[in-house]
Amino acid sequence: MAGCAVTLQLREWFAAGDSEELEYAALGEAARAGLHLLDLDPLAPRRRVVVAAEVPADWVVPEPDRGRSAVRVDHAVPVARVVSGHLDDTAAEVAVAAAADAVVAAELGSDDAQFVVDEADGHELMWYPA
């Protein structure tokens, strides 16, 4: 399964960050990746959801061609390893819907589309401990 994690590439990019800041950066990249999933499914609710889990390092394979925090998890992740859930508040739905429609154009270099995606990024995901 695809995921995001604190990878060597993320550490090199965010060299001054402590572990909490690095985890937050990976969370942000996971939320951005969620926009692609929403773009693919027009019937899905327009809210980003990220599930955070602690897994052994040997379960995780970095995929730097997909992004600095992109990984593939080669094992089923038991619910007992989930540490938190993060999701958008309903107030973010309009911005997230627009960002899902704009994310591909933003990644292709459109400044206007990037502005739309940044608006969604401005909505903090709510945090729920497991």
Phi and psi in radians as a Rosetta constraint file:
Dihedral C 1 N 2 CA 2 C 2 CIRCULARHARMONIC -1.391 0.35
Dihedral N 2 CA 2 C 2 N 3 CIRCULARHARMONIC 2.620 0.35
Dihedral C 2 N 3 CA 3 C 3 CIRCULARHARMONIC -2.837 0.35
Dihedral N 3 CA 3 C 3 N 4 CIRCULARHARMONIC -3.059 0.35
Dihedral C 3 N 4 CA 4 C 4 CIRCULARHARMONIC -2.297 0.35
Dihedral N 4 CA 4 C 4 N 5 CIRCULARHARMONIC 2.525 0.35
Dihedral C 4 N 5 CA 5 C 5 CIRCULARHARMONIC -2.660 0.35
Dihedral N 5 CA 5 C 5 N 6 CIRCULARHARMONIC 2.973 0.35
Dihedral C 5 N 6 CA 6 C 6 CIRCULARHARMONIC -1.359 0.35
Dihedral N 6 CA 6 C 6 N 7 CIRCULARHARMONIC 1.784 0.35
Dihedral C 6 N 7 CA 7 C 7 CIRCULARHARMONIC -1.814 0.35
Dihedral N 7 CA 7 C 7 N 8 CIRCULARHARMONIC 2.962 0.35
Dihedral C 7 N 8 CA 8 C 8 CIRCULARHARMONIC -1.018 0.35
Dihedral N 8 CA 8 C 8 N 9 CIRCULARHARMONIC -0.744 0.35
Dihedral C 8 N 9 CA 9 C 9 CIRCULARHARMONIC -1.094 0.35
Dihedral N 9 CA 9 C 9 N 10 CIRCULARHARMONIC -0.688 0.35
Dihedral C 9 N 10 CA 10 C 10 CIRCULARHARMONIC -1.161 0.35
Dihedral N 10 CA 10 C 10 N 11 CIRCULARHARMONIC -0.725 0.35
Dihedral C 10 N 11 CA 11 C 11 CIRCULARHARMONIC -1.068 0.35
Dihedral N 11 CA 11 C 11 N 12 CIRCULARHARMONIC -0.709 0.35
Dihedral C 11 N 12 CA 12 C 12 CIRCULARHARMONIC -1.183 0.35
Dihedral N 12 CA 12 C 12 N 13 CIRCULARHARMONIC -0.659 0.35
Dihedral C 12 N 13 CA 13 C 13 CIRCULARHARMONIC -1.211 0.35
Dihedral N 13 CA 13 C 13 N 14 CIRCULARHARMONIC -0.654 0.35
Dihedral C 13 N 14 CA 14 C 14 CIRCULARHARMONIC -2.039 0.35
Dihedral N 14 CA 14 C 14 N 15 CIRCULARHARMONIC 0.979 0.35
Dihedral C 14 N 15 CA 15 C 15 CIRCULARHARMONIC -1.004 0.35
Dihedral N 15 CA 15 C 15 N 16 CIRCULARHARMONIC -0.547 0.35
Dihedral C 15 N 16 CA 16 C 16 CIRCULARHARMONIC -1.471 0.35
Dihedral N 16 CA 16 C 16 N 17 CIRCULARHARMONIC -0.088 0.35
Dihedral C 16 N 17 CA 17 C 17 CIRCULARHARMONIC -1.409 0.35
Dihedral N 17 CA 17 C 17 N 18 CIRCULARHARMONIC 2.485 0.35
Dihedral C 17 N 18 CA 18 C 18 CIRCULARHARMONIC -1.461 0.35
Dihedral N 18 CA 18 C 18 N 19 CIRCULARHARMONIC 3.140 0.35
Dihedral C 18 N 19 CA 19 C 19 CIRCULARHARMONIC -1.071 0.35
Dihedral N 19 CA 19 C 19 N 20 CIRCULARHARMONIC -0.653 0.35
Dihedral C 19 N 20 CA 20 C 20 CIRCULARHARMONIC -1.175 0.35
Dihedral N 20 CA 20 C 20 N 21 CIRCULARHARMONIC -0.710 0.35
Dihedral C 20 N 21 CA 21 C 21 CIRCULARHARMONIC -1.164 0.35
Dihedral N 21 CA 21 C 21 N 22 CIRCULARHARMONIC -0.662 0.35
Dihedral C 21 N 22 CA 22 C 22 CIRCULARHARMONIC -1.143 0.35
Dihedral N 22 CA 22 C 22 N 23 CIRCULARHARMONIC -0.736 0.35
Dihedral C 22 N 23 CA 23 C 23 CIRCULARHARMONIC -1.102 0.35
Dihedral N 23 CA 23 C 23 N 24 CIRCULARHARMONIC -0.666 0.35
Dihedral C 23 N 24 CA 24 C 24 CIRCULARHARMONIC -1.143 0.35
Dihedral N 24 CA 24 C 24 N 25 CIRCULARHARMONIC -0.695 0.35
Dihedral C 24 N 25 CA 25 C 25 CIRCULARHARMONIC -1.112 0.35
Dihedral N 25 CA 25 C 25 N 26 CIRCULARHARMONIC -0.738 0.35
Dihedral C 25 N 26 CA 26 C 26 CIRCULARHARMONIC -1.128 0.35
Dihedral N 26 CA 26 C 26 N 27 CIRCULARHARMONIC -0.674 0.35
Dihedral C 26 N 27 CA 27 C 27 CIRCULARHARMONIC -1.059 0.35
Dihedral N 27 CA 27 C 27 N 28 CIRCULARHARMONIC -0.769 0.35
Dihedral C 27 N 28 CA 28 C 28 CIRCULARHARMONIC -1.081 0.35
Dihedral N 28 CA 28 C 28 N 29 CIRCULARHARMONIC -0.693 0.35
Dihedral C 28 N 29 CA 29 C 29 CIRCULARHARMONIC -1.214 0.35
Dihedral N 29 CA 29 C 29 N 30 CIRCULARHARMONIC -0.594 0.35
Dihedral C 29 N 30 CA 30 C 30 CIRCULARHARMONIC -1.156 0.35
Dihedral N 30 CA 30 C 30 N 31 CIRCULARHARMONIC -0.704 0.35
Dihedral C 30 N 31 CA 31 C 31 CIRCULARHARMONIC -1.108 0.35
Dihedral N 31 CA 31 C 31 N 32 CIRCULARHARMONIC -0.702 0.35
Dihedral C 31 N 32 CA 32 C 32 CIRCULARHARMONIC -1.121 0.35
Dihedral N 32 CA 32 C 32 N 33 CIRCULARHARMONIC -0.720 0.35
Dihedral C 32 N 33 CA 33 C 33 CIRCULARHARMONIC -1.088 0.35
Dihedral N 33 CA 33 C 33 N 34 CIRCULARHARMONIC -0.564 0.35
Dihedral C 33 N 34 CA 34 C 34 CIRCULARHARMONIC -1.085 0.35
Dihedral N 34 CA 34 C 34 N 35 CIRCULARHARMONIC -0.486 0.35
Dihedral C 34 N 35 CA 35 C 35 CIRCULARHARMONIC -1.088 0.35
Dihedral N 35 CA 35 C 35 N 36 CIRCULARHARMONIC -0.624 0.35
Dihedral C 35 N 36 CA 36 C 36 CIRCULARHARMONIC -1.134 0.35
Dihedral N 36 CA 36 C 36 N 37 CIRCULARHARMONIC -0.690 0.35
Dihedral C 36 N 37 CA 37 C 37 CIRCULARHARMONIC -1.137 0.35
Dihedral N 37 CA 37 C 37 N 38 CIRCULARHARMONIC -0.695 0.35
Dihedral C 37 N 38 CA 38 C 38 CIRCULARHARMONIC -1.158 0.35
Dihedral N 38 CA 38 C 38 N 39 CIRCULARHARMONIC -0.654 0.35
Dihedral C 38 N 39 CA 39 C 39 CIRCULARHARMONIC -1.066 0.35
Dihedral N 39 CA 39 C 39 N 40 CIRCULARHARMONIC -0.595 0.35
Dihedral C 39 N 40 CA 40 C 40 CIRCULARHARMONIC -1.362 0.35
Dihedral N 40 CA 40 C 40 N 41 CIRCULARHARMONIC -0.360 0.35
Dihedral C 40 N 41 CA 41 C 41 CIRCULARHARMONIC -2.208 0.35
Dihedral N 41 CA 41 C 41 N 42 CIRCULARHARMONIC 1.559 0.35
Dihedral C 41 N 42 CA 42 C 42 CIRCULARHARMONIC -1.134 0.35
Dihedral N 42 CA 42 C 42 N 43 CIRCULARHARMONIC -0.241 0.35
Dihedral C 42 N 43 CA 43 C 43 CIRCULARHARMONIC -1.601 0.35
Dihedral N 43 CA 43 C 43 N 44 CIRCULARHARMONIC -0.172 0.35
Dihedral C 43 N 44 CA 44 C 44 CIRCULARHARMONIC -1.255 0.35
Dihedral N 44 CA 44 C 44 N 45 CIRCULARHARMONIC 2.522 0.35
Dihedral C 44 N 45 CA 45 C 45 CIRCULARHARMONIC -0.977 0.35
Dihedral N 45 CA 45 C 45 N 46 CIRCULARHARMONIC 2.482 0.35
Dihedral C 45 N 46 CA 46 C 46 CIRCULARHARMONIC -1.473 0.35
Dihedral N 46 CA 46 C 46 N 47 CIRCULARHARMONIC 1.109 0.35
Dihedral C 46 N 47 CA 47 C 47 CIRCULARHARMONIC -2.426 0.35
Dihedral N 47 CA 47 C 47 N 48 CIRCULARHARMONIC 2.373 0.35
Dihedral C 47 N 48 CA 48 C 48 CIRCULARHARMONIC -1.451 0.35
Dihedral N 48 CA 48 C 48 N 49 CIRCULARHARMONIC 2.474 0.35
Dihedral C 48 N 49 CA 49 C 49 CIRCULARHARMONIC -2.328 0.35
Dihedral N 49 CA 49 C 49 N 50 CIRCULARHARMONIC 2.272 0.35
Dihedral C 49 N 50 CA 50 C 50 CIRCULARHARMONIC -2.245 0.35
Dihedral N 50 CA 50 C 50 N 51 CIRCULARHARMONIC 2.274 0.35
Dihedral C 50 N 51 CA 51 C 51 CIRCULARHARMONIC -1.897 0.35
Dihedral N 51 CA 51 C 51 N 52 CIRCULARHARMONIC 2.173 0.35
Dihedral C 51 N 52 CA 52 C 52 CIRCULARHARMONIC -1.776 0.35
Dihedral N 52 CA 52 C 52 N 53 CIRCULARHARMONIC 2.336 0.35
Dihedral C 52 N 53 CA 53 C 53 CIRCULARHARMONIC -2.408 0.35
Dihedral N 53 CA 53 C 53 N 54 CIRCULARHARMONIC 2.631 0.35
Dihedral C 53 N 54 CA 54 C 54 CIRCULARHARMONIC -1.725 0.35
Dihedral N 54 CA 54 C 54 N 55 CIRCULARHARMONIC 2.065 0.35
Dihedral C 54 N 55 CA 55 C 55 CIRCULARHARMONIC -2.294 0.35
Dihedral N 55 CA 55 C 55 N 56 CIRCULARHARMONIC 2.729 0.35
Dihedral C 55 N 56 CA 56 C 56 CIRCULARHARMONIC -1.078 0.35
Dihedral N 56 CA 56 C 56 N 57 CIRCULARHARMONIC 2.545 0.35
Dihedral C 56 N 57 CA 57 C 57 CIRCULARHARMONIC -1.009 0.35
Dihedral N 57 CA 57 C 57 N 58 CIRCULARHARMONIC -0.576 0.35
Dihedral C 57 N 58 CA 58 C 58 CIRCULARHARMONIC -1.320 0.35
Dihedral N 58 CA 58 C 58 N 59 CIRCULARHARMONIC -0.039 0.35
Dihedral C 58 N 59 CA 59 C 59 CIRCULARHARMONIC -1.509 0.35
Dihedral N 59 CA 59 C 59 N 60 CIRCULARHARMONIC -0.241 0.35
Dihedral C 59 N 60 CA 60 C 60 CIRCULARHARMONIC -1.931 0.35
Dihedral N 60 CA 60 C 60 N 61 CIRCULARHARMONIC 2.272 0.35
Dihedral C 60 N 61 CA 61 C 61 CIRCULARHARMONIC -2.068 0.35
Dihedral N 61 CA 61 C 61 N 62 CIRCULARHARMONIC 1.993 0.35
Dihedral C 61 N 62 CA 62 C 62 CIRCULARHARMONIC -1.063 0.35
Dihedral N 62 CA 62 C 62 N 63 CIRCULARHARMONIC 2.508 0.35
Dihedral C 62 N 63 CA 63 C 63 CIRCULARHARMONIC -2.256 0.35
Dihedral N 63 CA 63 C 63 N 64 CIRCULARHARMONIC 1.249 0.35
Dihedral C 63 N 64 CA 64 C 64 CIRCULARHARMONIC -1.070 0.35
Dihedral N 64 CA 64 C 64 N 65 CIRCULARHARMONIC -0.364 0.35
Dihedral C 64 N 65 CA 65 C 65 CIRCULARHARMONIC -1.202 0.35
Dihedral N 65 CA 65 C 65 N 66 CIRCULARHARMONIC -0.315 0.35
Dihedral C 65 N 66 CA 66 C 66 CIRCULARHARMONIC -1.676 0.35
Dihedral N 66 CA 66 C 66 N 67 CIRCULARHARMONIC -0.206 0.35
Dihedral C 66 N 67 CA 67 C 67 CIRCULARHARMONIC 2.579 0.35
Dihedral N 67 CA 67 C 67 N 68 CIRCULARHARMONIC 2.803 0.35
Dihedral C 67 N 68 CA 68 C 68 CIRCULARHARMONIC -1.164 0.35
Dihedral N 68 CA 68 C 68 N 69 CIRCULARHARMONIC -0.353 0.35
Dihedral C 68 N 69 CA 69 C 69 CIRCULARHARMONIC -2.000 0.35
Dihedral N 69 CA 69 C 69 N 70 CIRCULARHARMONIC 0.064 0.35
Dihedral C 69 N 70 CA 70 C 70 CIRCULARHARMONIC -1.229 0.35
Dihedral N 70 CA 70 C 70 N 71 CIRCULARHARMONIC 2.351 0.35
Dihedral C 70 N 71 CA 71 C 71 CIRCULARHARMONIC -2.465 0.35
Dihedral N 71 CA 71 C 71 N 72 CIRCULARHARMONIC 2.881 0.35
Dihedral C 71 N 72 CA 72 C 72 CIRCULARHARMONIC -2.049 0.35
Dihedral N 72 CA 72 C 72 N 73 CIRCULARHARMONIC 2.304 0.35
Dihedral C 72 N 73 CA 73 C 73 CIRCULARHARMONIC -1.746 0.35
Dihedral N 73 CA 73 C 73 N 74 CIRCULARHARMONIC 2.075 0.35
Dihedral C 73 N 74 CA 74 C 74 CIRCULARHARMONIC -1.586 0.35
Dihedral N 74 CA 74 C 74 N 75 CIRCULARHARMONIC 0.215 0.35
Dihedral C 74 N 75 CA 75 C 75 CIRCULARHARMONIC -2.361 0.35
Dihedral N 75 CA 75 C 75 N 76 CIRCULARHARMONIC 2.701 0.35
Dihedral C 75 N 76 CA 76 C 76 CIRCULARHARMONIC -1.178 0.35
Dihedral N 76 CA 76 C 76 N 77 CIRCULARHARMONIC 2.346 0.35
Dihedral C 76 N 77 CA 77 C 77 CIRCULARHARMONIC -1.663 0.35
Dihedral N 77 CA 77 C 77 N 78 CIRCULARHARMONIC 1.992 0.35
Dihedral C 77 N 78 CA 78 C 78 CIRCULARHARMONIC -1.138 0.35
Dihedral N 78 CA 78 C 78 N 79 CIRCULARHARMONIC 2.559 0.35
Dihedral C 78 N 79 CA 79 C 79 CIRCULARHARMONIC -0.981 0.35
Dihedral N 79 CA 79 C 79 N 80 CIRCULARHARMONIC -0.552 0.35
Dihedral C 79 N 80 CA 80 C 80 CIRCULARHARMONIC -1.075 0.35
Dihedral N 80 CA 80 C 80 N 81 CIRCULARHARMONIC -0.350 0.35
Dihedral C 80 N 81 CA 81 C 81 CIRCULARHARMONIC -1.543 0.35
Dihedral N 81 CA 81 C 81 N 82 CIRCULARHARMONIC -0.147 0.35
Dihedral C 81 N 82 CA 82 C 82 CIRCULARHARMONIC -1.250 0.35
Dihedral N 82 CA 82 C 82 N 83 CIRCULARHARMONIC 2.275 0.35
Dihedral C 82 N 83 CA 83 C 83 CIRCULARHARMONIC -1.893 0.35
Dihedral N 83 CA 83 C 83 N 84 CIRCULARHARMONIC -0.413 0.35
Dihedral C 83 N 84 CA 84 C 84 CIRCULARHARMONIC -2.907 0.35
Dihedral N 84 CA 84 C 84 N 85 CIRCULARHARMONIC 2.818 0.35
Dihedral C 84 N 85 CA 85 C 85 CIRCULARHARMONIC -2.161 0.35
Dihedral N 85 CA 85 C 85 N 86 CIRCULARHARMONIC 2.550 0.35
Dihedral C 85 N 86 CA 86 C 86 CIRCULARHARMONIC -2.347 0.35
Dihedral N 86 CA 86 C 86 N 87 CIRCULARHARMONIC 2.279 0.35
Dihedral C 86 N 87 CA 87 C 87 CIRCULARHARMONIC -2.632 0.35
Dihedral N 87 CA 87 C 87 N 88 CIRCULARHARMONIC 2.806 0.35
Dihedral C 87 N 88 CA 88 C 88 CIRCULARHARMONIC -1.278 0.35
Dihedral N 88 CA 88 C 88 N 89 CIRCULARHARMONIC 2.519 0.35
Dihedral C 88 N 89 CA 89 C 89 CIRCULARHARMONIC -1.255 0.35
Dihedral N 89 CA 89 C 89 N 90 CIRCULARHARMONIC 2.749 0.35
Dihedral C 89 N 90 CA 90 C 90 CIRCULARHARMONIC -1.039 0.35
Dihedral N 90 CA 90 C 90 N 91 CIRCULARHARMONIC -0.465 0.35
Dihedral C 90 N 91 CA 91 C 91 CIRCULARHARMONIC -1.120 0.35
Dihedral N 91 CA 91 C 91 N 92 CIRCULARHARMONIC -0.318 0.35
Dihedral C 91 N 92 CA 92 C 92 CIRCULARHARMONIC -1.564 0.35
Dihedral N 92 CA 92 C 92 N 93 CIRCULARHARMONIC -0.141 0.35
Dihedral C 92 N 93 CA 93 C 93 CIRCULARHARMONIC -1.006 0.35
Dihedral N 93 CA 93 C 93 N 94 CIRCULARHARMONIC -0.722 0.35
Dihedral C 93 N 94 CA 94 C 94 CIRCULARHARMONIC -1.146 0.35
Dihedral N 94 CA 94 C 94 N 95 CIRCULARHARMONIC -0.805 0.35
Dihedral C 94 N 95 CA 95 C 95 CIRCULARHARMONIC -1.146 0.35
Dihedral N 95 CA 95 C 95 N 96 CIRCULARHARMONIC -0.696 0.35
Dihedral C 95 N 96 CA 96 C 96 CIRCULARHARMONIC -1.187 0.35
Dihedral N 96 CA 96 C 96 N 97 CIRCULARHARMONIC -0.691 0.35
Dihedral C 96 N 97 CA 97 C 97 CIRCULARHARMONIC -1.064 0.35
Dihedral N 97 CA 97 C 97 N 98 CIRCULARHARMONIC -0.788 0.35
Dihedral C 97 N 98 CA 98 C 98 CIRCULARHARMONIC -1.132 0.35
Dihedral N 98 CA 98 C 98 N 99 CIRCULARHARMONIC -0.699 0.35
Dihedral C 98 N 99 CA 99 C 99 CIRCULARHARMONIC -1.163 0.35
Dihedral N 99 CA 99 C 99 N 100 CIRCULARHARMONIC -0.658 0.35
Dihedral C 99 N 100 CA 100 C 100 CIRCULARHARMONIC -1.081 0.35
Dihedral N 100 CA 100 C 100 N 101 CIRCULARHARMONIC -0.653 0.35
Dihedral C 100 N 101 CA 101 C 101 CIRCULARHARMONIC -1.256 0.35
Dihedral N 101 CA 101 C 101 N 102 CIRCULARHARMONIC -0.412 0.35
Dihedral C 101 N 102 CA 102 C 102 CIRCULARHARMONIC -1.830 0.35
Dihedral N 102 CA 102 C 102 N 103 CIRCULARHARMONIC -0.185 0.35
Dihedral C 102 N 103 CA 103 C 103 CIRCULARHARMONIC -1.062 0.35
Dihedral N 103 CA 103 C 103 N 104 CIRCULARHARMONIC -0.700 0.35
Dihedral C 103 N 104 CA 104 C 104 CIRCULARHARMONIC -1.164 0.35
Dihedral N 104 CA 104 C 104 N 105 CIRCULARHARMONIC -0.797 0.35
Dihedral C 104 N 105 CA 105 C 105 CIRCULARHARMONIC -1.073 0.35
Dihedral N 105 CA 105 C 105 N 106 CIRCULARHARMONIC -0.645 0.35
Dihedral C 105 N 106 CA 106 C 106 CIRCULARHARMONIC -1.096 0.35
Dihedral N 106 CA 106 C 106 N 107 CIRCULARHARMONIC -0.761 0.35
Dihedral C 106 N 107 CA 107 C 107 CIRCULARHARMONIC -1.231 0.35
Dihedral N 107 CA 107 C 107 N 108 CIRCULARHARMONIC -0.347 0.35
Dihedral C 107 N 108 CA 108 C 108 CIRCULARHARMONIC -1.540 0.35
Dihedral N 108 CA 108 C 108 N 109 CIRCULARHARMONIC 0.023 0.35
Dihedral C 108 N 109 CA 109 C 109 CIRCULARHARMONIC 1.905 0.35
Dihedral N 109 CA 109 C 109 N 110 CIRCULARHARMONIC 0.061 0.35
Dihedral C 109 N 110 CA 110 C 110 CIRCULARHARMONIC -1.277 0.35
Dihedral N 110 CA 110 C 110 N 111 CIRCULARHARMONIC 2.085 0.35
Dihedral C 110 N 111 CA 111 C 111 CIRCULARHARMONIC -1.153 0.35
Dihedral N 111 CA 111 C 111 N 112 CIRCULARHARMONIC -0.668 0.35
Dihedral C 111 N 112 CA 112 C 112 CIRCULARHARMONIC -1.113 0.35
Dihedral N 112 CA 112 C 112 N 113 CIRCULARHARMONIC -0.762 0.35
Dihedral C 112 N 113 CA 113 C 113 CIRCULARHARMONIC -1.153 0.35
Dihedral N 113 CA 113 C 113 N 114 CIRCULARHARMONIC -0.667 0.35
Dihedral C 113 N 114 CA 114 C 114 CIRCULARHARMONIC -1.081 0.35
Dihedral N 114 CA 114 C 114 N 115 CIRCULARHARMONIC -0.671 0.35
Dihedral C 114 N 115 CA 115 C 115 CIRCULARHARMONIC -1.052 0.35
Dihedral N 115 CA 115 C 115 N 116 CIRCULARHARMONIC -0.728 0.35
Dihedral C 115 N 116 CA 116 C 116 CIRCULARHARMONIC -1.122 0.35
Dihedral N 116 CA 116 C 116 N 117 CIRCULARHARMONIC -0.761 0.35
Dihedral C 116 N 117 CA 117 C 117 CIRCULARHARMONIC -1.136 0.35
Dihedral N 117 CA 117 C 117 N 118 CIRCULARHARMONIC -0.717 0.35
Dihedral C 117 N 118 CA 118 C 118 CIRCULARHARMONIC -1.074 0.35
Dihedral N 118 CA 118 C 118 N 119 CIRCULARHARMONIC -0.589 0.35
Dihedral C 118 N 119 CA 119 C 119 CIRCULARHARMONIC -1.050 0.35
Dihedral N 119 CA 119 C 119 N 120 CIRCULARHARMONIC -0.752 0.35
Dihedral C 119 N 120 CA 120 C 120 CIRCULARHARMONIC -1.169 0.35
Dihedral N 120 CA 120 C 120 N 121 CIRCULARHARMONIC -0.709 0.35
Dihedral C 120 N 121 CA 121 C 121 CIRCULARHARMONIC -1.041 0.35
Dihedral N 121 CA 121 C 121 N 122 CIRCULARHARMONIC -0.449 0.35
Dihedral C 121 N 122 CA 122 C 122 CIRCULARHARMONIC -1.221 0.35
Dihedral N 122 CA 122 C 122 N 123 CIRCULARHARMONIC -0.251 0.35
Dihedral C 122 N 123 CA 123 C 123 CIRCULARHARMONIC -1.554 0.35
Dihedral N 123 CA 123 C 123 N 124 CIRCULARHARMONIC 2.007 0.35
Dihedral C 123 N 124 CA 124 C 124 CIRCULARHARMONIC -1.240 0.35
Dihedral N 124 CA 124 C 124 N 125 CIRCULARHARMONIC 2.414 0.35
Dihedral C 124 N 125 CA 125 C 125 CIRCULARHARMONIC -1.280 0.35
Dihedral N 125 CA 125 C 125 N 126 CIRCULARHARMONIC 2.433 0.35
Dihedral C 125 N 126 CA 126 C 126 CIRCULARHARMONIC -1.254 0.35
Dihedral N 126 CA 126 C 126 N 127 CIRCULARHARMONIC 2.638 0.35
Dihedral C 126 N 127 CA 127 C 127 CIRCULARHARMONIC -2.042 0.35
Dihedral N 127 CA 127 C 127 N 128 CIRCULARHARMONIC 2.308 0.35
Dihedral C 127 N 128 CA 128 C 128 CIRCULARHARMONIC -2.265 0.35
Dihedral N 128 CA 128 C 128 N 129 CIRCULARHARMONIC 2.105 0.35
Dihedral C 128 N 129 CA 129 C 129 CIRCULARHARMONIC -1.239 0.35
Dihedral N 129 CA 129 C 129 N 130 CIRCULARHARMONIC 2.651 0.35
